[in-house]
Amino acid sequence: MNAEEESPMDGPSLGHELSLRVVLFHDAVAARLGVNTTEHKVLDLIGRHPGVSPTRLAQETGLSHAAITKITNRLVELGYVRRERDPSDGRKFALAVTPEHRQSMTGLMAPLIDGMSRVTSELTESERETVGRWLTGTVTALREATTKIRTHHNSPAVRGDQDLRHTP
């Protein structure tokens, strides 16, 4: 399927297609690592924020502390994550990915990195700035939408004409 043939290339259509392709890519990476998608996203957060605490992961993901503990135990068991005692408070842990995991991710990400390098090398500086602005705006929109959905998590299910667009 080619998105260009199926839908107009407006912002919402491009955003939807980008979201779909990112999810499918990360599903494939997760499967290759032998983890589920939630474990993969937690692993990604740990990789992006070395020394992150389990409490911070729970806040960032919206998962319970028990779920984060279960996930990090599994990631440690698989050899992807290591726990380090917090030097200022021995009761706390900081989490970091292992060098072996970083190396395996380098290999898995290589095709995407190469493809993105080809795409960006064909753009002018002005085009790269425009794309960067669009992506930054898209990330902001996703963060805001995620917050809005999580804020309304305990509300009754959204039905029919009740949607989150008009919620204060």
GIHU-V10887 format. One record per helix or strand of 3 or more residues. SS is the DSSP state (alpha for helix, beta for strand). FROM is the first residue (numbers start at 0). LEN is the number of residues. If there is no record, write none. Layout:
SS:FROM:LEN
SS:FROM:LEN
This chain:
alpha:2:4
alpha:10:23
alpha:36:12
alpha:53:8
alpha:64:13
beta:80:6
beta:88:9
alpha:98:23
alpha:124:27
alpha:163:3
